[in-house]
Every structure is written in C-alpha cells, then in structure tokens.
Amino acid sequence: MNFKDKLNQNPIFEKVAKAGQKLGLETYVVGGYVRDLLMGRESKDIDFTCVGSGIELAEEVANSFEFHVPLSVFKNFGTAMLKLEDYELEFVGARKESYRSHSRKPIVEDGTLMEDLERRDFTINAMAISLNADNYGELLDPFDGQKDLKRKIIKTPLDANVTFSDDPLRMMRAVRFAAQLNFDIDPDTFFAIQSNAYRLKIVSAERIITELNKIVLTEKPSYGFNLLFAGKLLHEFFPEMVELQGVDTVDDKSHKDNFYHTLQVLDNVAKVSDDLWLRWAAILHDIAKPATKRFNQKAGWTFHGHEDKGARMVPGIFKRLKLPMDERMKFVQKLVRLHLRPIALVKDEVTDSALRRLLFDAGDAIDDLMKLCRADITSKNNKKVKRFLENFDKVERKLQEVEEKDQVRNFQPPISGEEIMETFGLKPSKAVGDIKEEIKEAILEGKIKNNPEEARKLMIEIAERMGLSPQNT
C-alpha cells in the first residue's frame, strides 16, 4: 500500500524527505500518525524516525524554512520537537531498547527501523511510511498492524509478557487505546496483562493517572474500567473502587453491586458532560458504601452517612492518585457530600428553606450536582426512573424560582463582620460570629429577605438581646 498521493497533500512530508536525503538518512513517518491515517482520522502530531540522528534531521528541517520555526532539543533522550502552526513534529533516531526488572526506563542504543518498530507498544502503532526516494509513500507493516486495525484488536508486536514486564505502563495504554478506539484486547495480550498487573507497582502515580484520566474522558468510560478491573490493574492503584464490587445477601435481602452501579452513573454523566471533574464526582459518589454498609432486619442493607464519609475520603484518594489538591478536588468533594440532598427534595411539600440551603451549600456547583443526581437514577424499572426524573424537573424549577427571589447561590452576607464590629465597638470575637450566623440562618429560613436593610434591623435586635448597643447612640 502506497500513500504517496496522501503525503503530497501536506508539504511537511516533502520538507522532511528532502532533509533526510540531504543528510543521507533513511527517514520514516511512524506510530500514531500512520495509525490515524489508516483509520481516516486527522492528526496534528507527527512522529518521524530516521536511521541516524533524529536531532540532526530536526535541525535540518527547521533550517529549511525561510522563517523561524521553534525547535526544542532533548539531547538526553536523543529527540527534538518542532512546532509549525498547529502541527507538532517529533524527531528521533531509530533505536533498540533493553530493560532492567526494577525500572521501566530502558537502556537505549541505536538500532535499525525493524528494531525501532518491534520495541513499540502495539501492532497498530508499529507501522511506518517511507519518506525515502526509492519507495516514497510505501507502508511498512511487519507486524500486521493493518490487519489488527480492521479486526479492531489491541495486540503487542512481540511476546506480551516481555512487553508488559519491561514497561508496565503499556498495560494501562492497552486499556486506554481499547477504550478510546472501542477495540478489543487480544486474548493472549489480555492474559499477559492479568499475569503482569503486579508490575504496575514500579510505575509512578503521575504516569498512571495520566492514562486513567484519558480513560475517564472516553465516550463510554465504563468499558475501560471494566477492562482495568478484569485485568487486575485497578486493584494495584485504586483498591477503594475495587471494594465496591460484589453483592451480599442476608435473609434473601441483597444490595446492588455498587461497582457496576458506579460505572453506570459514570456513563450517564459522560452522556451529558465532558467535564473531567464531574466524571470524577460520579466515580467517587458512593466510594464510602463498603465502609458504611450495615444490615438491619427491618430496613435491610443500609449505607447511612456514606456521603459524608465519602467526602472525607476524597482528599486522601486525590493525594495518592496524584490528582490536583486544589479547587477541582474541593468541587468533587462538595458533589460527593451533597449528592443525596436533591433526592430528599423530590417531595411536593419541599420547603423554600430547604431549597435555599441547598443553593447556599452547592453554590455554582448546583447545575453539576443536578446532573450527577439525575445520572444516579439507575433502576431497571423504567417507570421508576421516569418518575424520579420528572421529580427532579420540579426541583430544578423550584430551585430557579427561589434563586431568582432570594439570590442565595454563592451567598455573601449582607452584613460583614467589620460592620458589626464598627457598629458595636467590638473586637474580633465569638459575639461577632454569632451575629453573622444568626443573620445567615434568618435569610436561609426566609425570616428576612437577603438585603442590607432587613439584615441591619435584625442585627440591632440580636445585639440588644446580647446586651450590646450601637456606638453612635
């Protein structure tokens, strides 16, 4: 198969080919770009391999332009990157690799094109297109990558046990590619994942979470998580999620499998949002159910307090997985803590006070919280699901009405602590906090409106009960 006509549509390839010929280097397009070309997918990241110095080739390509082209050189790795408009071009010399058991960092030596292709992770990434004059545009496919693309199979070029033992991160990449492309993993390759899952221990948490987040962001993330679970990879870095799996039965009373429920909630969220952190809220919303599971003869299985316990678990999980310990973590923590609250508001007699409190506690996260709550309705009873979703419609209408009237989302006290201290000649003290808190509660309960006038009037009344008098009287 020859891609000469396709290459001729992009002048970058002619530039690289001429640079390679000038330097006397065999030059090829390799890896993901070739895979995507065969799949009919556009790619702006192009990897080039030459038999020789990839850095020299990159420098020659950069110098061939009449304008300045940013070039980054990484001598320790023998690679260079060139940015051209919205393209990223990476250059590396063909190499062969050997590994030590305690590290996934290879010992690298110069190699042939074949040695370079066979070191790659999967057959679909182990193809090359020649940029050499004698066979320009010819596809080189020594490991039947084309065949595996058509079969939609993820398979290693060499013995999968060796591939995964050498670089265990490739097991995560196998699942990630399967999830992104909706491919199957070859049975022998998957068996090797199960056999070598323990090797994931030598991979840094930063590398693992990069691959995991790509799985979380796929169109149907449950597929990737099921592969991670079946491949025993999830057990190595996310035991809290593994503990969700399973069903206990006492006196013919069973609870649902919270692992598969969580995956269904995650898929439901993925249908309505691409937000990574809302998806993480779905992953963690029931994470404390194993720790809070109890059986009661009358009530059956209960998980009382799992929302609060789960919220307390979020920071520890984020820290261990090397997820960001900032506002994104706090957002996930807030949604985990609040995810049961809207369910309690589906009754017709719900009070404005309860709605105000939810708006106050959720703030700008209220819309995402409602998305999560809708996603959490996973009953097989379609009538029950329809009834709950209709009730959530009512709750959202009521929330909108209360917010328009009372403006308590992202509540800011109409009376500041400074104003209270100045009015009554107070220093920072418990009394100041008590006055502020009582004003806030009065607004949330609907006793006064959320405005400075009514708040100041109440402030005076509260202060008088406490034996305080304004300074200007």
VOGU-3710 file (C-alpha; in Angstrom, 3 decimals, decimal comma):
1> mnfkdklnqn> 0,000/0,000/0,000  1,379/3,393/-1,003  0,427/6,766/0,482  2,437/8,987/-1,877  -0,632/10,939/-3,014  -1,754/11,474/0,596  1,700/12,682/1,650  1,854/15,084/-1,272  -1,174/16,923/0,152  0,963/18,168/3,042
11> pifekvakag> 4,257/19,990/2,238  5,707/18,984/5,635  6,480/15,496/4,348  8,368/16,774/1,317  10,429/19,041/3,609  11,358/16,143/5,898  12,053/13,814/2,964  14,450/16,319/1,345  16,209/16,930/4,675  16,683/13,187/5,135
21> qklgletyvv> 18,043/12,771/1,610  20,453/15,723/2,095  21,826/14,114/5,271  21,838/10,622/3,795  19,412/9,315/6,427  16,699/6,704/5,974  13,571/8,592/7,127  10,089/7,400/8,004  6,742/8,584/9,389  5,878/6,251/12,262
31> ggyvrdllmg> 3,431/5,450/15,043  0,169/7,183/15,820  0,042/9,328/12,692  0,224/6,243/10,474  -2,440/4,515/12,552  -4,752/7,523/12,349  -4,152/7,881/8,606  -5,292/4,305/8,070  -8,336/4,944/10,273  -9,238/8,115/8,379
41> reskdidftc> -8,642/10,287/11,452  -6,917/13,663/11,289  -3,803/14,083/13,421  -1,642/17,131/14,050  1,062/15,196/15,918  3,535/13,580/13,524  6,446/11,360/14,613  9,455/10,874/12,369  12,155/8,240/12,785  15,445/8,109/10,948
51> vgsgielaee> 18,299/5,623/10,981  20,792/8,045/12,487  20,468/11,277/14,463  16,892/12,494/14,916  18,219/15,782/16,294  20,286/16,462/13,164  17,260/15,712/10,988  15,081/18,092/13,033  17,666/20,867/12,799  17,940/20,423/9,031
61> vansfefhvp> 14,139/20,564/8,670  13,936/23,708/10,832  16,661/25,432/8,798  14,891/24,628/5,516  12,140/27,145/6,231  12,506/30,792/5,251  11,031/31,842/8,584  11,908/30,969/12,172  10,487/27,656/13,366  10,648/26,933/17,145
71> lsvfknfgta> 12,812/23,871/17,803  13,187/22,101/21,150  16,097/19,681/21,538  16,276/16,994/24,228  19,830/15,658/23,954  19,488/13,246/26,886  16,702/11,454/25,039  18,046/11,940/21,526  14,814/13,642/20,436  13,755/17,009/19,066
81> mlkledyele> 10,381/18,704/18,615  9,451/21,257/16,015  6,266/23,333/16,193  4,801/24,521/12,936  1,451/26,341/13,091  -0,860/23,774/14,705  1,423/20,808/13,973  3,845/19,200/16,419  6,634/17,273/14,709  8,805/14,949/16,790
91> fvgarkesyr> 12,072/13,503/15,521  14,024/10,587/16,959  16,682/8,202/15,721  15,730/4,544/15,303  16,655/2,676/18,458  16,507/-0,599/20,289  15,822/-0,932/23,993  16,652/-3,252/26,869  15,207/-3,144/30,384  16,099/-3,910/33,984
101> shsrkpived> 13,486/-5,552/36,219  13,321/-2,713/38,765  12,734/0,103/36,257  10,600/0,882/33,211  13,316/3,232/31,904  15,081/1,454/29,047  18,735/1,269/28,151  18,673/2,778/24,648  21,013/2,036/21,763  20,999/2,998/18,083
111> gtlmedlerr> 19,052/0,492/16,037  17,516/-0,372/12,697  13,993/0,544/11,605  12,847/-3,015/12,383  14,310/-2,837/15,892  12,598/0,508/16,361  9,196/-0,815/15,289  9,372/-4,004/17,337  10,038/-2,032/20,549  6,729/-0,197/20,134
121> dftinamais> 3,754/-0,996/22,319  1,124/-2,331/19,901  0,957/-3,566/16,337  -1,338/-0,705/15,334  1,420/1,704/16,422  4,257/-0,303/14,861  3,804/0,779/11,246  5,862/3,214/9,186  5,598/5,090/5,892  8,798/5,583/3,927
131> lnadnygell> 9,992/9,082/3,012  12,944/7,686/1,019  13,310/8,283/-2,717  13,288/4,621/-3,764  9,958/3,757/-2,072  8,404/7,103/-1,077  4,945/6,641/0,480  5,213/2,867/0,898  3,620/1,412/4,046  5,891/-0,850/6,103
141> dpfdgqkdlk> 3,855/-3,156/8,331  5,992/-6,012/9,696  3,569/-6,984/12,483  0,225/-6,902/10,606  -0,966/-3,674/12,204  -3,360/-3,102/9,291  -4,983/-6,444/9,954  -5,399/-5,664/13,652  -6,874/-2,261/12,819  -9,506/-3,939/10,650
151> rkiiktplda> -10,175/-6,535/13,361  -10,234/-3,758/15,992  -7,680/-5,582/18,124  -5,031/-4,303/20,541  -2,048/-6,647/20,348  1,657/-6,383/21,139  4,248/-6,845/18,330  6,361/-9,231/20,425  5,644/-11,513/23,407  3,168/-9,546/25,522
161> nvtfsddplr> 4,649/-10,882/28,778  8,022/-9,397/27,874  6,462/-6,148/26,608  4,437/-5,571/29,785  7,096/-6,755/32,208  9,622/-4,394/30,585  7,291/-1,384/30,617  4,183/-1,998/32,774  2,653/1,362/31,804  1,885/-0,258/28,459
171> mmravrfaaq> -0,831/-2,277/30,189  -2,606/0,975/31,059  -2,043/2,181/27,499  -3,585/-1,043/26,140  -6,765/-0,359/28,096  -6,709/3,320/27,157  -6,427/2,594/23,418  -9,157/-0,065/23,659  -11,432/2,436/25,418  -10,674/5,355/23,088
181> lnfdidpdtf> -10,952/3,350/19,870  -13,632/0,903/21,064  -11,288/-2,007/20,276  -10,948/-5,417/21,930  -7,712/-6,572/23,534  -6,230/-9,729/22,014  -6,837/-12,694/24,432  -3,138/-13,563/24,800  -2,306/-9,896/25,322  -5,047/-9,563/27,956
191> faiqsnayrl> -3,876/-12,713/29,745  -0,411/-11,141/29,903  -1,959/-8,030/31,475  -3,528/-10,170/34,194  -0,237/-12,005/34,747  1,849/-8,840/34,943  -0,547/-6,462/36,708  1,623/-6,554/39,832  4,434/-4,913/37,826  2,403/-1,694/37,810
201> kivsaeriit> 3,957/-1,054/41,229  7,141/0,266/39,577  5,201/2,884/37,578  4,798/6,368/39,051  1,348/7,537/40,117  1,725/10,526/37,768  2,071/8,225/34,737  -0,841/6,045/35,823  -3,231/8,938/36,421  -2,430/10,436/33,007
211> elnkivltek> -3,643/7,232/31,346  -6,561/6,824/33,755  -7,873/10,325/33,080  -7,816/9,597/29,342  -9,970/6,545/30,061  -12,310/8,615/32,251  -12,750/11,058/29,345  -13,718/8,428/26,755  -17,218/8,290/25,290  -18,149/5,245/27,410
221> psygfnllfa> -15,667/5,111/30,292  -17,238/2,010/31,862  -15,652/-0,071/29,096  -12,153/0,968/30,140  -12,895/0,499/33,845  -14,263/-2,988/33,239  -11,013/-3,866/31,458  -8,965/-2,354/34,303  -10,958/-4,442/36,785  -10,838/-7,701/34,834
231> gkllheffpe> -7,139/-7,183/34,106  -6,402/-6,737/37,842  -4,851/-3,320/37,155  -7,441/-1,370/39,157  -6,530/-3,471/42,201  -2,987/-2,108/42,073  -3,759/1,611/42,317  -7,447/2,091/43,202  -8,464/-0,536/45,813  -11,302/1,654/47,142
241> mvelqgvdtv> -13,110/1,304/43,822  -12,481/-2,449/43,677  -14,104/-2,802/47,106  -17,378/-1,526/45,635  -17,721/-4,743/43,628  -19,827/-7,603/44,884  -23,265/-8,303/46,362  -24,002/-9,530/49,898  -27,213/-11,377/50,753  -28,784/-11,927/54,171
251> ddkshkdnfy> -32,252/-13,463/54,623  -32,843/-13,208/50,868  -32,152/-9,462/51,012  -29,403/-8,206/48,700  -27,972/-4,812/47,869  -26,998/-3,778/44,349  -23,437/-4,145/43,093  -22,072/-0,670/43,748  -19,128/-1,089/41,375  -21,339/-1,611/38,344
261> htlqvldnva> -23,804/1,000/39,604  -20,924/3,496/39,780  -19,914/2,671/36,211  -23,471/3,209/35,016  -23,601/6,581/36,785  -20,259/7,472/35,174  -21,579/6,563/31,719  -24,745/8,578/32,378  -22,674/11,625/33,301  -20,478/11,108/30,229
271> kvsddlwlrw> -23,572/11,403/28,021  -24,246/14,941/29,256  -20,821/16,356/30,165  -17,174/16,218/29,098  -16,061/17,727/32,400  -13,334/15,514/33,892  -14,095/16,532/37,486  -17,832/15,947/37,233  -16,931/12,472/35,961  -14,640/12,007/38,957
281> aailhdiakp> -17,533/13,003/41,211  -19,521/10,181/39,600  -16,648/7,742/40,235  -16,408/8,712/43,907  -20,022/9,464/44,821  -20,569/6,059/46,505  -16,933/5,307/47,367  -17,688/5,009/51,100  -20,507/2,480/50,760  -18,285/-0,505/51,687
291> atkrfnqkag> -17,187/1,306/54,875  -20,755/2,246/55,867  -22,582/-0,951/54,839  -24,791/-2,412/57,587  -27,604/-4,970/57,694  -30,777/-4,405/59,685  -33,532/-6,992/59,956  -36,225/-4,372/59,322  -34,507/-1,981/56,907  -32,279/-4,473/55,106
301> wtfhghedkg> -28,972/-3,123/53,801  -28,140/0,473/54,665  -25,258/2,840/53,877  -26,026/5,644/56,327  -23,614/8,551/56,140  -21,768/7,294/53,082  -21,979/10,742/51,504  -20,154/12,410/54,420  -17,658/9,582/54,817  -17,051/9,636/51,058
311> armvpgifkr> -16,415/13,383/51,092  -13,808/12,855/53,821  -12,136/10,157/51,704  -11,815/12,345/48,597  -8,673/14,310/49,621  -6,765/11,130/50,508  -7,671/9,455/47,229  -6,776/12,546/45,216  -3,443/12,862/47,003  -2,474/9,220/46,475
321> lklpmdermk> -3,515/9,199/42,817  -1,658/12,498/42,222  -4,832/14,323/41,251  -4,850/18,088/41,893  -5,267/19,152/45,523  -6,986/22,437/44,664  -10,430/23,772/43,786  -11,006/20,782/41,492  -10,655/18,409/44,436  -12,959/20,606/46,532
331> fvqklvrlhl> -15,535/20,581/43,714  -15,542/16,767/43,651  -15,673/16,641/47,442  -18,660/19,010/47,503  -20,629/16,939/44,981  -19,894/13,701/46,845  -21,108/15,285/50,090  -24,274/16,733/48,539  -25,282/14,027/46,069  -28,161/12,733/48,204
341> rpialvkdev> -29,608/16,142/49,065  -31,674/16,753/45,890  -33,215/13,275/46,216  -34,704/14,372/49,541  -36,310/17,361/47,785  -38,478/15,456/45,334  -41,485/15,613/47,631  -44,279/18,046/46,772  -44,141/19,623/50,220  -40,481/20,645/49,952
351> tdsalrrllf> -39,906/23,987/51,686  -38,250/27,089/50,294  -35,913/26,901/53,274  -34,597/23,502/52,182  -34,120/24,792/48,644  -32,286/27,897/49,899  -29,965/25,732/51,976  -29,148/23,516/49,002  -28,419/26,560/46,842  -26,289/28,013/49,630
361> dagdaiddlm> -24,270/24,799/50,111  -23,873/23,972/46,393  -23,182/27,469/45,060  -22,092/27,447/41,416  -21,898/23,640/41,509  -25,703/23,313/41,697  -26,154/22,587/37,975  -23,447/19,917/38,012  -24,908/18,470/41,205  -28,262/18,039/39,477
371> klcraditsk> -26,563/16,335/36,518  -24,912/13,901/38,934  -28,191/13,252/40,749  -30,012/12,549/37,507  -27,207/10,183/36,474  -27,525/8,405/39,836  -31,010/7,104/38,969  -30,088/3,678/37,575  -33,080/1,484/38,381  -34,065/-1,196/35,864
381> nnkkvkrfle> -37,649/-0,083/36,471  -38,194/2,431/33,665  -41,356/3,818/35,267  -39,448/4,496/38,493  -36,649/6,241/36,583  -39,176/8,338/34,655  -40,940/9,334/37,886  -37,686/10,357/39,603  -36,501/12,375/36,622  -39,829/14,191/36,434
391> nfdkverklq> -39,489/14,981/40,138  -36,018/16,381/39,527  -37,548/18,620/36,856  -39,864/20,013/39,545  -36,959/20,506/41,958  -34,946/22,385/39,355  -37,895/24,671/38,587  -38,324/25,376/42,300  -34,583/25,999/42,720  -34,695/28,515/39,880
401> eveekdqvrn> -37,690/30,293/41,409  -36,074/30,510/44,852  -32,745/31,687/43,421  -34,422/34,449/41,396  -36,303/35,561/44,518  -33,699/35,173/47,263  -30,315/35,122/45,473  -28,575/32,746/47,873  -26,348/30,925/45,387  -22,763/31,907/46,328
411> fqppisgeei> -24,278/33,677/49,324  -22,415/36,748/50,543  -23,551/38,094/53,936  -25,318/41,469/53,546  -23,650/42,498/56,836  -19,894/41,993/57,187  -18,014/41,254/60,366  -16,257/44,590/60,032  -19,597/46,426/60,003  -20,759/44,560/63,111
421> metfglkpsk> -17,535/45,416/64,978  -17,681/49,062/63,925  -21,361/49,408/64,845  -20,975/47,993/68,353  -17,329/48,829/69,091  -16,333/45,163/69,187  -13,048/43,411/68,549  -12,923/40,087/66,665  -14,835/37,745/68,949  -17,396/34,960/69,229
431> avgdikeeik> -20,165/37,571/69,532  -19,396/38,893/66,038  -19,555/35,356/64,598  -22,807/34,620/66,422  -24,494/37,734/64,997  -23,353/36,891/61,452  -24,519/33,285/61,801  -27,977/34,251/63,096  -28,444/36,708/60,216  -27,442/33,997/57,716
441> eailegkikn> -29,847/31,481/59,286  -32,679/34,024/59,218  -32,135/34,580/55,492  -31,970/30,839/54,731  -35,109/30,214/56,797  -36,920/33,023/54,971  -37,475/35,124/58,093  -35,889/38,152/56,420  -35,005/38,992/52,823  -31,440/38,856/51,586
451> npeearklmi> -30,798/42,616/51,667  -28,777/45,010/53,886  -31,792/46,911/55,239  -33,555/43,926/56,801  -30,227/42,416/57,863  -29,210/45,623/59,734  -32,563/45,742/61,512  -32,130/42,140/62,656  -28,507/42,850/63,638  -29,695/45,534/66,085
461> eiaermglsp> -32,321/43,179/67,548  -29,769/40,397/68,040  -27,242/42,769/69,596  -29,837/44,127/72,026  -30,564/40,586/73,221  -26,848/40,199/73,814  -26,705/43,453/75,811  -24,867/45,383/73,093  -25,605/48,954/71,992  -24,603/50,832/68,842
471> qnt> -21,676/53,216/69,345  -23,440/56,249/67,840  -26,327/56,263/70,319
//
